[in-house]
Amino acid sequence: MTAFAIGYLIMFFNEGFVIMRHVHPWFKRKREQLHKRFGENKVKRIHGLTDWTWIGLIALGFYMDMDNWKLYSLLLAVYWGTVAIGVYLPMAYKRWFQMPNINGRDDL
């Protein structure tokens, strides 16, 4: 349970920050500031390392505690399902139907 929980928390915060840049301009500006401060390649490498860390910990959590695989699968499905329905589906809808962007941003 511990490996999965740590991996899930890392995933939640790491991916949450990345996803929120599509939702709120503050997160987009923070991302741009990180890219300016550390360089785009370094930020991408750190993000990639963090991705592999949470993926590995979640996989290890599944392996070490197969009795709770349904709970772990449910937690992942709820998180990513919420992200898909709440963030990426509306973005796709706006793109497909070329609705005007009410926030004045062109990243949606």
C-alpha positions as CSV (number, residue, x, y, z in Angstrom):
1,M,0.0,0.0,0.0
2,T,2.8,2.4,0.8
3,A,4.5,2.2,-2.6
4,F,1.2,2.8,-4.4
5,A,0.2,5.7,-2.1
6,I,3.5,7.4,-2.6
7,G,3.3,6.9,-6.3
8,Y,-0.2,8.1,-6.4
9,L,0.6,11.3,-4.5
10,I,3.6,12.0,-6.8
11,M,1.3,11.4,-9.8
12,F,-1.4,13.6,-8.4
13,F,0.8,16.6,-7.8
14,N,3.1,16.2,-10.8
15,E,0.3,15.6,-13.4
16,G,-2.0,18.0,-11.6
17,F,0.3,20.9,-12.2
18,V,0.8,19.9,-15.9
19,I,-3.0,19.5,-16.4
20,M,-3.9,22.7,-14.6
21,R,-1.9,24.8,-17.2
22,H,-4.8,24.1,-19.5
23,V,-7.4,25.3,-17.0
24,H,-5.9,28.4,-15.3
25,P,-3.5,31.1,-16.6
26,W,-1.5,31.1,-13.3
27,F,-0.3,27.6,-13.8
28,K,0.6,28.3,-17.5
29,R,2.7,31.3,-16.3
30,K,4.4,29.2,-13.7
31,R,5.3,26.6,-16.3
32,E,6.7,29.3,-18.6
33,Q,8.7,30.7,-15.6
34,L,10.1,27.3,-14.9
35,H,11.1,26.9,-18.6
36,K,12.8,30.3,-18.6
37,R,14.6,29.7,-15.3
38,F,15.9,26.1,-15.8
39,G,15.5,25.6,-19.6
40,E,12.8,23.6,-21.4
41,N,15.0,20.5,-21.8
42,K,15.9,20.3,-18.1
43,V,12.2,20.8,-17.0
44,K,11.1,18.0,-19.5
45,R,13.8,15.7,-18.1
46,I,12.8,16.3,-14.5
47,H,9.1,15.8,-15.5
48,G,10.0,12.6,-17.3
49,L,12.0,11.3,-14.3
50,T,9.1,12.1,-12.1
51,D,6.7,10.3,-14.4
52,W,8.8,7.2,-14.4
53,T,9.1,7.4,-10.6
54,W,5.3,7.5,-10.0
55,I,4.7,4.8,-12.7
56,G,7.3,2.6,-11.1
57,L,5.9,3.1,-7.6
58,I,2.4,2.4,-8.7
59,A,3.4,-0.7,-10.5
60,L,5.4,-1.8,-7.4
61,G,2.4,-1.1,-5.3
62,F,0.2,-3.3,-7.5
63,Y,2.9,-6.1,-7.4
64,M,3.4,-6.0,-3.7
65,D,-0.3,-5.8,-2.8
66,M,-2.3,-7.6,-5.4
67,D,-5.1,-8.1,-2.9
68,N,-6.0,-4.4,-3.4
69,W,-5.8,-4.3,-7.2
70,K,-9.4,-3.3,-7.5
71,L,-9.0,-0.3,-5.1
72,Y,-5.9,0.8,-6.9
73,S,-7.5,0.5,-10.3
74,L,-10.5,2.4,-9.1
75,L,-8.4,5.3,-7.7
76,L,-6.5,5.5,-11.0
77,A,-9.7,5.4,-13.1
78,V,-11.4,8.1,-10.9
79,Y,-8.4,10.4,-11.2
80,W,-7.8,10.0,-15.0
81,G,-11.5,9.8,-15.7
82,T,-12.1,13.1,-14.0
83,V,-9.2,14.6,-15.9
84,A,-10.4,13.3,-19.2
85,I,-14.0,14.4,-18.7
86,G,-13.4,17.6,-16.8
87,V,-10.4,19.0,-18.7
88,Y,-9.5,17.2,-22.0
89,L,-13.0,16.5,-23.3
90,P,-14.0,20.2,-23.0
91,M,-10.7,21.2,-24.7
92,A,-11.3,18.8,-27.6
93,Y,-14.9,20.0,-27.9
94,K,-13.7,23.6,-28.2
95,R,-11.2,22.6,-30.8
96,W,-13.6,20.5,-32.8
97,F,-16.2,23.1,-32.9
98,Q,-13.8,26.1,-32.9
99,M,-15.6,27.9,-30.1
100,P,-14.2,31.3,-29.2
101,N,-11.8,31.2,-26.3
102,I,-13.4,33.2,-23.4
103,N,-10.1,33.6,-21.5
104,G,-8.1,35.0,-24.4
105,R,-5.7,32.1,-24.4
106,D,-4.8,30.2,-27.5
107,D,-3.6,27.0,-25.8
108,L,-7.1,25.4,-25.5
